[in-house]
Amino acid sequence: MPLSIVYRNIKIDVGYRMDMVVEGCIVIENKAIEAVQPVHKAQIITYLKVSRYQLGFLINWNVPLIKDGIHRLINKNMNKS
């Protein structure tokens, strides 16, 4: 799902590409990697901040039990006024 961004008053139509957005409010980022690294969590946190969505899931499909591959992330900036 393309995500446009504005940088110094210049609009970039496809600044980021999110894997999925569910019901227009939840970002899903799919991975099939050996282990989730901090950079992967930073990626989805960036998507949440730019899109202004509050909830995201990072799902690593390369695990024996899928429940062990699901990471829930929240855009903490949404709670600030």
C-alpha positions, 0 to 999 in steps of 0.5 A: 500500500503506497504511503505519500509523504511531504518533506519541505513542502514537496509531496512524494507520492510513494515515499513508503510502501506498507504491506497491508492496512486493515480496515483503514486503521491497522498497519500489517508488516509481513516478514519471513526472516530468521529473527526480528531486529530493532530495524524492523520494528523501527520500520513499522513505527515509522509507518505508524507515525507517517500514516497517523495510524495508531496500531500495527503488527509486525508478523514474522512468518519464519517461526514454528508457531505463528503466535511467537512471530507476532509483535504488536506496536502502538503509535505513542504519538497519537496519545499526545495532544 
